[in-house]
Amino acid sequence: MSETQSDRESGTQFIPKFDDKGLLSAVVTDAESGRVLMVAFMDEEALSATQQTGEAHFHSRSRGKLWKKGESSGNVLKVEEMLVDCDQDAIVLRCRPAGPTCHTGATSCFYRRLEDGILQPVKS
């Protein structure tokens, strides 16, 4: 195991491992319920903005730029805790949402389940 890999897996230093596009996977959960709200991507700029402001920022792949969740809707995500996986290429953001997380108006982007090949609404 290389020194960097060892540091990344068992050290205390944050050494994010971005993919070849400069991104990390970010899973957003509700800090209170634990429910998965959304999955997005963070680049170095989004990660830094999130740490500095305490509000979730992501890299919009479709727009190719920094995106603050809730910048137009007001439904920001206040970050309570950032969990980093073992090899530092994915992050879980435990957040307090200020409103619906999904752009469709749903509480979570995961509002359907796959059942026998058909999408069904998740019962709340």
Sequence and secondary structure as in RCSB ss.txt:
>XXXX:A:sequence
MSETQSDRESGTQFIPKFDDKGLLSAVVTDAESGRVLMVAFMDEEALSATQQTGEAHFHSRSRGKLWKKGESSGN
VLKVEEMLVDCDQDAIVLRCRPAGPTCHTGATSCFYRRLEDGILQPVKS
>XXXX:A:secstr
  HHHHHHHHSSS      TTS EEEEEEETTT  EEEEEEE HHHHHHHHHHSB EEEETTTTEEEETTTTTS 
 EEEEEEEE TTSSEEEEEEEESS  STTS SSS  EEEETTEEEE   
